[in-house]
Amino acid sequence: MDLDVFVTAHGAEWDRLETLLRRKRRLTGAEADELVALYQRTTTHLSLLLSSAPDPALTGRLTSLVARARSKVTGARRSSWRDAAGFFTTSFPAAVYRLRHWWIPTAVLSLTVAALLAWWIAAHPEVQTTLGAPQDLREMTRPGGEYETYYSNHPAAAFAAQVWTNNAQAVALCLVLGAFLGVPVLWVLFENMLNLGAGLGLMSSAGRLDTFLGLLLPHGLLELTAVFVAAGIGLRLGWTVIDPGPRTRRIALAEEGRTALGVAVGLAAVLFVSGVLEGFVTPSGLPTWARITIGIVAELAFLTYVYVLGGRAARAGETGDVTATDRAALLPTAA
């Protein structure tokens, strides 16, 4: 392609498209038709330029023109409450349901690791000494010790907000860092299971496992489920880098990455509920059985939500990705 000839042949059309895009007043019917026609031609020009003579300066100009024209032609879509409702009733549960084959095994393996760590710590006093001095461990596990007062040392509202923020950050890290082949996700998971296993093991060795579970289960069931969902989807994103399947790696990462970010938003809402339980239910004066029952109900409600709404949406073809009209075109195409 002779670039100078190409610019001479089509430069006037690009200038006219630029003029129409800069026009402040409402376009007439003829001008709108002309804008659409010029947008289609410029899109074709950009495709030809990218495939045969990718000049950086000219490519940049035409890419900007095409993007602005596309926005003008399709119009800016405003988010509404209907979009939010659609996200929480369709997109989010469908994504979690679709990727259940990743986060359910992640949950099972993680809990197995936590249980083994708990047994190892409880059964080997020499291991406990590596976690802290004996007097410090006794202070943590005694009645009224740190494990119990942790949930009631701060005002409930402030504590719930802090817990929600910390957990949401951990979930976001799992989802975002999954692109690094999933390695950071495995580390985050191991840290969480190590902390869980240490608590279970120390309280079990002190003969107070029932107390620990009574404090953990009201909020921990939902909280851990959110972490496992995030970790599983993060690992799926990491696997996409290795094996994108029939899609190109770029398209596969774009689709799975958008799904992961959407799940992060949905899990923030799930963790908000978990934070409320941890701030108000766990340290409350309710009987242990009542607090645990509340936690179980919250967990079952989430799983029902995923399997009923999410399963229905997934079977209807929903993947959890944004709609086609909201996706940026990877490459411009001629109409």
C-alpha positions in Angstrom: 0.0 0.0 0.0 1.3 3.5 -0.9 0.5 5.4 2.2 0.6 8.9 0.6 -1.8 7.8 -2.1 -4.1 6.2 0.5 -4.1 9.4 2.6 -4.8 11.6 -0.4 -7.7 9.4 -1.6 -9.5 9.3 1.8 -8.2 12.3 3.8 -11.2 14.4 2.8 -13.6 11.7 4.2 -11.7 11.6 7.5 -11.8 15.4 7.8 -15.5 15.5 7.1 -16.1 12.8 9.8 -14.0 14.9 12.2 -16.2 17.9 11.4 -19.4 16.1 12.0 -18.1 14.7 15.3 -17.2 18.2 16.5 -20.6 19.7 15.6 -22.3 20.8 18.8 -25.8 21.1 17.5 -28.1 18.2 16.7 -27.3 16.6 13.4 -29.9 16.7 10.6 -31.2 13.5 9.1 -28.9 13.8 6.1 -25.9 14.6 8.3 -26.7 11.6 10.6 -26.8 9.3 7.5 -23.5 10.8 6.3 -22.0 10.2 9.7 -22.9 6.5 9.7 -21.6 6.1 6.1 -18.3 7.8 7.0 -18.0 5.8 10.2 -18.3 2.5 8.2 -15.8 3.7 5.6 -13.3 4.8 8.1 -13.6 1.5 9.9 -12.8 -0.3 6.7 -9.9 2.1 6.1 -8.5 1.4 9.6 -8.8 -2.4 9.0 -6.9 -2.1 5.7 -4.2 0.1 7.3 -3.7 -2.3 10.2 -3.3 -5.3 7.9 -1.0 -3.8 5.3 0.7 -0.5 6.4 0.5 0.1 10.2 1.7 3.6 10.4 1.5 4.6 14.1 0.4 8.2 13.7 -2.3 7.5 11.1 -3.5 4.4 13.0 -3.8 6.5 16.1 -5.8 9.1 14.4 -8.2 6.7 12.7 -8.6 4.6 15.9 -9.7 7.8 17.7 -12.1 8.7 14.9 -13.7 5.3 14.8 -14.1 5.2 18.6 -15.7 8.6 18.7 -17.9 7.9 15.8 -19.0 4.6 17.2 -20.0 6.3 20.4 -21.9 8.9 18.5 -23.7 6.4 16.3 -24.6 3.9 19.1 -25.2 6.6 21.7 -24.0 6.5 25.3 -25.9 4.0 27.4 -26.7 5.0 30.9 -26.7 2.5 33.7 -30.0 2.1 35.6 -31.4 0.3 38.5 -32.6 -2.3 36.0 -28.9 -3.0 35.2 -28.1 -3.5 38.8 -31.1 -5.8 39.3 -30.1 -7.8 36.2 -26.5 -8.1 37.5 -27.6 -9.6 40.8 -30.4 -11.8 39.5 -28.7 -13.0 36.3 -25.0 -12.2 35.6 -23.4 -12.6 39.0 -25.1 -15.9 40.0 -24.7 -17.3 36.5 -20.9 -16.6 36.6 -20.6 -18.3 40.0 -22.7 -21.2 38.9 -20.8 -21.6 35.6 -17.5 -21.7 37.4 -18.6 -24.0 40.2 -16.3 -26.8 38.9 -13.4 -24.6 39.9 -14.4 -23.1 43.3 -16.1 -26.2 44.8 -12.9 -28.4 44.5 -10.9 -25.4 45.7 -13.2 -25.3 48.8 -12.8 -29.0 49.4 -9.1 -29.1 49.1 -8.6 -25.9 51.1 -10.7 -27.2 54.0 -8.9 -30.5 53.9 -5.6 -28.6 54.2 -7.0 -26.6 57.1 -8.2 -29.7 58.9 -4.8 -31.5 58.5 -3.0 -28.4 59.8 -5.4 -28.2 62.8 -4.8 -31.9 63.6 -1.1 -31.5 63.3 -1.0 -28.5 65.6 -3.4 -30.0 68.2 -1.5 -33.3 68.3 2.0 -31.9 68.5 2.8 -29.6 71.4 6.2 -28.9 69.9 4.5 -27.4 66.9 2.5 -25.1 69.1 5.6 -23.7 70.6 6.7 -22.5 67.2 3.5 -20.4 67.0 4.0 -18.5 70.2 5.2 -18.7 73.8 3.1 -21.1 76.0 1.8 -18.2 78.2 0.8 -16.3 75.1 -1.1 -19.3 73.7 -2.8 -19.9 77.0 -3.9 -16.2 77.1 -5.4 -16.6 73.6 -7.3 -19.8 74.2 -8.5 -19.3 77.8 -12.2 -18.4 78.6 -12.4 -14.7 77.8 -9.1 -14.8 76.0 -8.2 -13.1 72.7 -10.0 -15.6 70.5 -13.3 -14.7 72.2 -12.8 -11.0 72.8 -11.6 -10.4 69.2 -15.2 -10.1 68.1 -16.4 -7.8 70.9 -13.5 -5.4 71.5 -14.8 -2.8 69.0 -18.1 -1.2 68.3 -20.1 -3.6 66.1 -20.7 -1.2 63.2 -17.0 -0.2 63.0 -15.9 -3.8 63.3 -18.3 -4.9 60.6 -17.0 -2.2 58.2 -13.4 -3.1 58.9 -14.0 -6.8 58.4 -15.9 -6.2 55.1 -13.1 -4.0 53.8 -10.4 -6.5 54.6 -12.3 -9.4 53.2 -13.3 -7.5 50.0 -9.6 -6.7 49.5 -8.6 -10.3 49.9 -11.3 -11.4 47.4 -10.3 -8.8 44.9 -6.6 -9.9 45.1 -7.6 -13.5 44.4 -9.6 -12.5 41.3 -7.2 -9.9 39.9 -3.9 -11.8 40.7 -5.3 -14.9 39.1 -3.9 -13.8 35.8 -0.4 -14.5 37.1 -0.9 -18.2 36.5 -2.9 -18.5 39.8 0.3 -18.6 41.9 -0.6 -15.6 44.1 -4.1 -17.1 44.6 -2.6 -20.3 46.0 -0.5 -18.2 48.5 -3.5 -16.2 49.7 -5.5 -19.4 50.1 -2.7 -21.1 52.1 -2.4 -18.1 54.4 -6.1 -18.2 55.1 -6.1 -22.0 55.7 -3.0 -21.7 57.9 -4.8 -19.1 60.1 -7.9 -21.2 60.2 -6.0 -24.4 61.0 -4.0 -22.7 63.8 -7.1 -21.4 65.5 -8.8 -24.8 65.2 -5.7 -26.7 66.4 -4.9 -24.4 69.4 -8.5 -24.2 70.6 -8.9 -28.0 70.2 -5.8 -28.6 72.2 -7.2 -26.4 75.0 -10.5 -28.4 75.0 -12.5 -25.4 73.7 -13.1 -26.3 70.0 -16.9 -26.0 70.5 -16.4 -22.4 71.6 -14.2 -21.6 68.6 -16.7 -23.1 66.2 -19.5 -21.2 67.9 -17.7 -18.0 67.1 -16.5 -19.0 63.6 -19.6 -20.6 62.0 -22.1 -17.7 62.2 -20.1 -15.6 59.8 -17.4 -18.0 58.6 -19.5 -20.2 56.4 -20.5 -17.3 54.1 -17.1 -15.6 54.4 -15.1 -18.7 53.5 -17.5 -19.5 50.6 -16.8 -16.0 49.2 -13.1 -16.6 49.5 -13.3 -20.0 47.8 -15.4 -18.6 45.0 -12.9 -15.8 44.4 -9.9 -18.2 44.6 -11.5 -20.7 42.2 -12.4 -18.1 39.7 -8.9 -16.6 40.1 -7.4 -20.0 39.4 -9.7 -20.3 36.3 -8.3 -17.0 35.1 -4.8 -18.2 35.6 -5.5 -21.4 33.7 -6.9 -19.4 30.8 -3.5 -17.9 30.3 -2.1 -21.4 29.9 -5.0 -23.0 27.9 -7.4 -20.5 26.4 -9.3 -23.3 24.6 -10.8 -22.6 21.2 -10.7 -18.8 21.7 -7.6 -16.7 21.1 -5.7 -16.0 24.4 -6.5 -12.3 24.1 -10.3 -12.9 23.7 -10.3 -15.6 26.4 -8.5 -13.4 28.9 -10.8 -10.4 28.1 -14.0 -12.5 28.6 -12.8 -14.3 31.8 -11.3 -11.1 33.1 -14.5 -9.2 32.7 -16.4 -12.0 34.4 -13.9 -12.0 37.3 -14.3 -8.3 37.9 -18.1 -8.7 37.9 -17.8 -11.5 40.4 -15.6 -9.2 42.6 -18.5 -6.7 42.7 -21.0 -9.4 43.6 -18.8 -10.9 46.3 -18.4 -7.5 47.9 -22.2 -7.6 48.5 -21.9 -11.2 49.9 -19.0 -10.1 52.2 -21.1 -7.2 53.4 -23.7 -9.7 54.7 -20.9 -11.7 56.2 -19.4 -8.6 57.8 -22.8 -7.7 59.3 -23.0 -11.2 60.8 -19.5 -11.0 62.2 -20.1 -7.6 63.7 -23.6 -8.1 65.1 -24.4 -11.8 65.4 -21.1 -13.5 66.3 -20.5 -11.4 69.5 -24.1 -11.2 70.4 -25.7 -12.7 73.5 -27.7 -15.2 71.5 -27.3 -18.9 72.3 -24.6 -20.7 70.3 -27.2 -22.8 68.5 -29.1 -19.7 67.4 -25.9 -18.0 66.1 -24.8 -21.0 64.2 -28.3 -21.5 62.8 -28.2 -17.9 61.4 -24.9 -18.7 59.8 -26.2 -21.9 58.2 -29.3 -20.1 56.9 -27.2 -17.4 55.3 -25.0 -20.0 53.7 -27.9 -22.1 52.4 -29.6 -18.9 51.1 -26.4 -18.0 49.1 -26.1 -21.5 47.7 -29.8 -21.6 46.7 -29.4 -18.2 45.1 -26.5 -19.5 43.0 -28.0 -22.8 42.1 -31.5 -21.7 41.4 -31.1 -18.2 39.8 -27.6 -18.9 38.5 -28.4 -22.3 37.2 -31.4 -21.0 35.4 -29.5 -18.1 33.9 -26.6 -20.3 32.8 -28.8 -22.8 31.1 -30.3 -19.8 29.2 -26.9 -18.9 27.9 -25.8 -16.3 30.4 -22.0 -16.5 31.2 -21.5 -13.6 33.5 -19.7 -11.5 30.9 -21.0 -8.0 30.0 -23.5 -7.8 27.2 -22.2 -7.5 23.6 -23.2 -3.9 23.3 -21.1 -3.0 26.3 -17.9 -4.6 25.1 -15.3 -2.6 23.4 -14.5 -3.9 19.9 -11.1 -5.7 19.9 -10.6 -4.5 16.3 -12.9 -2.3 14.2 -15.0 -4.1 11.7 -16.8 -2.8 8.6 -20.5 -2.8 8.7 
